[in-house]
Amino acid sequence: MISSIQLKSCIFALKLNIVEQFIPDFSIDLKAGDSTWKSPSNIALVKYWGKKGDQLPANPSVSFTLSEATTQTNVKWTPKSGADAKKTFLFEGEENPKFGEKTFRFFEKIKPYAPWLDELDLIIDTNNTFPHSSGIASSASGMSAMAFNVMSMEKQMNPNLTEDYFYQKASFLARIGSGSACRSVYGGLVEWGETPSIQSASDVFGIPYPNPVDPVFQDYQDTILLVDVGQKKVSSTVGHGLLKGHPFGESRYQVAHQNLENLASIFQSGDLDGFIKIVESEALMLHALMMSSQPYFILMKPNTLAIIEKIWTYREETKIPVCFTLDAGANVHMLYPAAFKQNVLEFVNAELVGYCQKKKYLCDSVGSGPQQQ
């Protein structure tokens, strides 16, 4: 009989092997080339909030990959022309060293898994389909697009890479740059984080949600009401850090596991009432954790609360299964089945647009994932 200590040792060894498989074992000989990837953002249903170790999630999460909110990144590479590799970062065609800093820190972090980056001059040109500072998280789409370009470099040197390995390592790399980015590597529903209810789940990369999903969730809509499009008050890194020692942190992690487990039957059956209860409670719990941390923050605005109350009233009166979720900010994501799109947009334009900054909102939906251009 295996002891608990032996079992933990076996699990640790298995995890180590998962990571070691991403260290290249071929000769680094990269010729000039270029690639372009377009990768989407995502919206979490069960929230990732709290880290452990090196950019690993304290609890599992699941998200819808979006369709229209995307980042497109082109990378041109040549063998370095001098002693040090030269790296140029362009945002929307203009050189932007400040925006490039995060990408270059990312390159440093992934050096063991992509050592060729030190041997290349790079020109990186990236742009978003959504306005900068629109309140849509660009780190997920941006880091996943960048990870795919790094994998295109590896593919040039090692053409025999399998598709599964290509995408799995892209998710692994994207996670190092931005945790939620690992979920933007696949389309539809994507799960990230170890949980007893999904045997194939991993802390080091995301996976396509493996359980049955009713068709109603496959074209779900996300109308994003832009309440506040300014700079975030609290960075994601700071926000995750506030969960360490939080009085409700451990309870939160247990709830996340339970919600993910409960969603399995909800996704399979198309239970929209059950979906709404979990998604809205997850959003409110995220903000409750921020309000009860030390230091504490209120990220919602008065108009956020006004919109939520309007959604609740509309749902009660019309029986249309529209709900809300929130990221770590004031903007409201309205989620609903595609069959009700016209009704919901009429409601938005009649009653909600006045609560949006400059009356702006974005229309999105569940998408099929990244695309090489």
Secondary structure, DSSP 8 states (H G I E B T S, - for coil): ---HHHHHHHHHHHHHHHHHTTS--S-----SEEEEEEEEEEEEEE----EETTTEESS-EEEEEEEEEEEEEEEEEEE-SSSS--EEEEETTEE-HHHHHHHHHHHHHTTTT-GGGGGEEEEEEEEESS-TTSSS-HHHHHHHHHHHHHHHHHHHH-TT--HHHHHHHHHHHHHHH-GGGGGGGSSSEEEES-BTTBTT--SSSEEE--S---GGGTT-EEEEE-S--S--SS-HHHHHHTTTT-TTHHHHHHHHHHHHHHHHHHHHHT-HHHHHHHHHHHHHHHHHHHHTSSS------HHHHHHHHHHHHHHHHH----EEEE-SSS-EEEEE-GGGHHHHHHHIIIIIGGGSGGG-EEEEEB----EE-
